[in-house]
Amino acid sequence: MGLVKVLVAWLGCGWVAGCAGPRGAQPVASAPVTIPLQPLRKNLRTVTVKVGAETGTFLVDTAGGLSLFSPTFAKKVGCEPWGRITGFFMMGDRIDSPQCNDLRIEVAGLTLQAPVVAVLDIMASFSKDAEPLDGVLSLDVFAGQALTLDVGGNQLIVETPASLAERTRTMREGQARIGREVQGAALSVFTAARTPKGLAWFELDSGNGGTLLMSRHVAPTLGLDPQVEQPQPARFELVGGVPVEGNFHVKEMIIDGNLGMPFLSKWRVTLDLARSRVWFQPGSTVEIVPTAR
């Protein structure tokens, strides 16, 4: 399997399991921090993460749920995996992983606390020519913060209350839900889309490099055939008047849908993870190569 396809399959919806209360809220930044992002095979984005004296290349995955280390990187930083955490990916597949706890990671000079880190050999199923990754940086380590993901500008900005207010003043506000799966350790964001039957909730997924996904149980409400395997064109609006347009793969899923880089490449997205709010603003559109599912 190619890199993008594997990343979507393994990391696309993060972990969907029993929920509890939020954990690991980070202190609010005193000044905005801009984290530079690097392209990975064009569609995806990575960031340099430092743990102790070790640095690694991590995929930025807003739907990963939990941040994770590769076994090799875990060993380098003195993390001895233990126990088991269990979740389910967006297609319903179960995944079990050992964990490490209470780690400090540094990104662009910003120190973040990771209460729970999964340890997975994410490269084992990648194509042999795939660029090596040392882990995945997900939203869980930014709990309680406000972030702006600017794919076109290759940056992730950690906002302050003042910068958040100024940035969102002219943006379109949508409707958000924060998902806290894996016994409250994971964190992902869903945004609402209007259908004739009610609201459908689509996960925002920077780890999904090349597809737009819709569940079979939602597809008919948005004019798609739930039995067709080939991508189908769809156009609808998120709450807040944000248009979504593209070719959707209809799949059996345990969530309503997933908006990957074909959507995120067109929009600057600001997330308030403390208050479950989301805003959108047209960004510098980046070319995304569609991938098969």
C-alpha positions in Angstrom: 0.0 0.0 0.0 1.2 3.5 -0.7 2.1 5.9 2.1 -1.0 8.1 1.9 -3.4 5.2 1.7 -1.8 3.5 4.7 -1.8 6.7 6.8 -5.5 7.1 6.1 -6.2 3.6 7.0 -4.2 3.6 10.2 -4.6 7.1 11.4 -7.6 8.6 9.6 -10.1 8.7 12.5 -7.8 8.1 15.3 -9.3 6.0 18.1 -13.0 5.7 18.6 -13.8 4.1 22.0 -15.3 4.8 25.4 -15.3 8.4 26.4 -14.5 10.1 29.7 -13.7 13.6 30.8 -10.9 15.7 29.2 -7.3 15.1 30.3 -4.0 16.9 29.9 -5.2 20.5 29.2 -2.2 22.6 28.3 -1.5 26.1 29.7 -2.6 28.9 27.4 0.3 30.4 25.4 1.4 33.9 26.5 2.2 34.8 22.9 1.3 33.2 19.5 3.6 30.4 18.5 4.1 29.5 14.8 5.0 25.9 14.2 6.5 25.4 10.7 5.2 22.4 8.7 7.0 20.5 6.1 5.4 18.7 3.1 5.4 14.9 3.1 4.8 13.5 -0.4 3.1 16.7 -1.2 -0.3 16.0 0.4 0.6 15.6 4.1 2.5 17.7 6.6 5.2 16.9 9.2 6.8 18.7 12.1 10.0 18.3 14.0 9.4 17.1 17.5 12.0 17.0 20.3 11.8 14.8 23.4 14.7 15.2 25.7 17.8 15.2 23.5 16.2 13.3 20.6 14.4 14.8 17.6 12.1 13.1 15.2 9.9 13.7 12.2 6.2 13.4 13.1 3.1 13.5 10.9 0.6 16.2 11.8 -2.7 14.4 12.1 -5.7 16.4 13.4 -7.7 13.2 13.5 -5.1 10.9 15.0 -6.8 11.2 18.4 -3.6 10.2 20.3 -0.1 11.2 19.6 2.2 8.2 19.1 5.8 7.2 19.0 7.4 4.5 16.8 9.0 1.7 19.0 12.4 2.9 17.8 11.8 6.5 18.9 10.2 5.4 22.1 13.4 3.4 23.0 15.6 6.4 22.1 13.7 8.7 24.5 13.6 6.1 27.3 9.9 5.4 27.1 9.2 1.8 28.1 5.8 0.8 26.7 3.4 -0.9 29.1 -0.2 -2.0 29.4 -2.7 -1.7 26.6 -5.0 1.0 25.2 -7.7 0.0 22.7 -9.7 2.0 20.1 -11.4 1.7 16.8 -10.5 3.4 13.5 -13.2 5.1 11.4 -13.9 2.0 9.4 -14.5 0.0 12.6 -11.2 -1.8 12.8 -10.0 -2.4 16.3 -6.4 -1.4 17.3 -4.5 -2.3 20.5 -1.3 -0.6 21.6 1.0 -0.3 24.6 1.4 3.2 26.0 3.8 5.5 27.6 2.7 8.2 30.0 3.5 11.8 31.1 6.0 12.8 28.5 7.2 16.3 27.7 7.6 17.1 24.0 8.9 20.2 22.4 7.7 21.7 19.1 9.1 24.9 17.7 10.3 25.9 21.2 6.9 25.2 22.8 6.8 22.6 25.5 3.7 20.4 25.6 2.6 17.6 27.9 1.5 14.3 26.5 -0.4 12.4 29.3 -0.7 9.2 27.1 1.3 8.3 24.0 0.6 5.2 21.9 3.5 3.1 20.7 3.0 1.7 17.2 5.2 0.5 14.4 3.4 2.7 11.9 6.0 2.1 9.1 5.6 -1.7 9.1 2.8 -1.6 6.5 4.1 1.3 4.4 5.6 0.9 1.0 9.4 0.4 1.1 10.2 3.8 -0.4 8.1 5.7 2.2 9.9 8.4 4.1 10.4 7.3 7.7 8.3 8.8 10.4 9.2 8.7 14.1 5.6 9.4 15.3 2.4 11.3 14.9 1.5 14.6 16.5 -2.2 14.8 17.2 -4.5 17.3 18.9 -4.4 15.7 22.3 -1.2 17.5 23.2 -2.9 20.8 22.5 -5.9 20.2 24.8 -7.3 23.5 26.1 -5.5 25.6 23.5 -6.6 27.4 20.3 -4.9 26.5 17.0 -5.0 27.7 13.4 -4.1 25.1 10.8 -2.9 26.8 7.6 -2.0 24.1 5.1 -1.3 26.6 2.3 1.0 28.6 4.5 2.7 25.4 5.9 2.1 26.5 9.5 0.3 25.6 12.6 -0.3 28.5 14.9 -0.9 28.2 18.7 -3.1 31.2 19.5 -3.5 33.4 22.6 -6.9 34.7 23.7 -6.1 38.0 22.0 -4.8 36.6 18.8 -7.8 34.2 18.6 -10.3 37.0 19.0 -8.5 39.0 16.3 -8.1 36.1 13.9 -11.7 34.9 14.1 -13.2 38.4 13.8 -13.7 38.0 10.1 -13.9 34.2 9.8 -17.0 32.0 9.3 -17.9 30.1 12.5 -19.1 26.6 12.1 -20.3 24.1 14.7 -17.9 21.8 16.4 -17.8 18.7 18.6 -14.7 17.6 20.5 -14.3 13.8 20.5 -12.5 12.5 23.7 -12.1 8.8 23.0 -9.9 6.1 24.5 -11.1 6.7 28.0 -10.8 10.4 27.6 -7.2 10.4 26.5 -7.7 11.1 22.7 -8.8 14.4 21.1 -10.3 15.0 17.7 -12.7 17.6 16.2 -15.9 17.1 14.2 -17.7 19.8 12.3 -21.4 19.9 11.4 -22.9 19.7 7.9 -26.5 20.4 7.1 -28.6 17.6 5.6 -32.3 17.4 4.9 -32.6 15.0 7.9 -30.4 16.9 10.4 -26.7 17.5 11.2 -24.0 15.1 10.0 -20.7 15.3 11.7 -17.5 15.2 9.6 -14.0 14.8 11.2 -11.3 17.2 10.2 -8.4 15.1 9.2 -4.9 16.3 8.1 -3.7 12.8 8.2 -6.0 11.8 5.3 -3.9 13.0 2.5 -6.0 12.5 -0.6 -9.7 11.6 0.1 -13.1 12.9 1.1 -15.1 10.2 2.9 -18.8 9.8 3.7 -20.5 6.9 5.5 -23.2 4.8 3.9 -25.7 5.8 6.5 -25.3 9.5 5.6 -24.7 9.3 1.9 -28.4 9.2 0.8 -29.2 12.4 2.7 -26.6 14.2 0.6 -27.6 12.7 -2.7 -25.0 9.9 -3.0 -25.6 6.2 -3.7 -24.5 4.2 -0.7 -23.7 1.1 -2.8 -21.4 2.8 -5.4 -17.7 2.1 -4.8 -16.4 4.7 -7.2 -16.0 8.3 -6.0 -19.2 10.4 -6.4 -19.4 14.2 -6.8 -21.1 16.0 -3.9 -21.6 19.5 -2.8 -23.1 20.6 0.5 -22.5 23.2 3.2 -21.1 23.1 6.7 -22.8 25.1 9.4 -21.6 28.6 8.9 -22.0 28.6 5.1 -18.7 26.8 4.3 -19.0 25.0 1.0 -17.7 21.4 0.7 -17.3 20.2 -2.9 -15.5 17.2 -4.3 -15.5 13.5 -5.1 -16.5 11.4 -2.1 -15.7 7.8 -1.4 -18.8 6.2 0.3 -17.7 3.6 2.9 -19.0 1.6 5.8 -17.9 3.8 8.7 -18.6 4.3 12.4 -18.6 8.0 12.0 -20.6 10.2 9.6 -17.7 11.3 7.4 -14.1 12.6 7.1 -12.8 15.7 5.5 -9.1 15.2 4.5 -6.6 17.4 2.8 -8.7 17.9 -0.3 -10.9 20.1 2.0 -8.3 21.4 4.4 -6.0 22.5 1.6 -8.5 25.2 0.6 -9.3 26.6 4.1 -7.6 28.1 7.1 -9.1 26.4 10.1 -9.1 27.7 13.6 -10.0 25.4 16.5 -10.8 26.4 20.1 -10.2 23.1 21.8 -11.3 24.5 25.2 -14.7 25.7 24.0 -15.5 23.3 21.2 -15.6 26.1 18.5 -14.4 26.1 14.9 -13.9 28.8 12.3 -13.0 28.8 8.6 -11.4 31.2 6.2 -10.4 30.7 2.5 -6.7 30.0 2.3 -4.1 29.6 -0.4 -5.3 26.5 -2.2 -2.7 23.8 -2.4 -2.8 21.1 -5.1 -3.8 17.7 -3.6 -3.4 14.5 -5.5 -6.5 12.3 -5.0 -5.8 8.8 -3.7 -7.9 5.6 -3.9 -9.6 4.0 -0.9 
